[in-house]
Amino acid sequence: MAFKKSAVPFSGTPEQEERLRAVIAEHKDDPGALMPILQKAQDIYGYLPIEVQTMIAEAMDIPLEKVYGVVTFYAQFTINPKGKYKISVCLGTACYVKGSGDIFNKLQEKLGIGSGGITPDGKFSLDACRCIGACGLAPVLTVNEDVYGRLTVDDVDKILEKYSS
């Protein structure tokens, strides 16, 4: 089985590892503990790189393949780090019909990354989502907690500029 390593080097801290080991120790003997441990690990690190998956597998005495299989199966987990500014473009029906696909393509072009990617400087990550519940503002994107609606492709540069300084 080929495990995917992130293009961005892993930079976990001893404090993060200590927190993860405490979570594992607390839940290790619970049936079905892997999911809550993975959720807490993602809260601690922001994502689940192979290094974190390996720590969990070894501490729980389960095969790395099992941990990796769960991480890659469930959409709530990510093996890629997220940027300081997490951009999410809604590609749900209402947004897509009003041009969100073109906005998403423009962001990929401007940032030089694909869906699920992160810029080399770690500033921006880009994801697509299915619906954020703001259909009346379609097309919509979010940058962290900021919501931008009724967008056109021409708005992309202004939005990126706001977070580039």
Steps between C-alpha positions, in 0.01 A plus 500: 500500500642839401458766764475859382739745662416868497706735285530721808745359759350382828573744781335361811613629838586300813195664666271371225645151529455509878133600455448222244659238725272612788192463276612153390566393861156625603313313225728211410294227668160632387332296225483710183764740632670557164244753367498727808880481522532599133254786551698631800828453311367709213392766750853502644693505170243644257543196275613136517839457333650151476729584795197552728325192361815297577507627862136398543549158338805420713347626826177306440682193367296492179629486141578833336297377201187495717557856626576625147192322365274676750665840442467478122145357511333772706463847346534668841870408509773657292857387444595841363574802716273801468623850435482798731210605279270210415306578182194289432293550186144370497439279197145411602228532236390860565859628512620289208218617273599859580869451417681362804684248281665787311588671830653175629702461179623861526613441860687184396672698226585801722623292793671233289337218698222251446213397719629391841829677434700753699726773368873438560512787752215343700288813466205363299328165465218435255207263525163453338190432705150394407280755679554751777134595531533847349325420170338844489849651471616264224772464395673490838845437639642519849842600624524358851181642659450783248219443246503660155190483284358605164848460356641520152839385373608865514461501881770236552798739483346744753424218744852354477655849542314546828687200647835546326636786710 
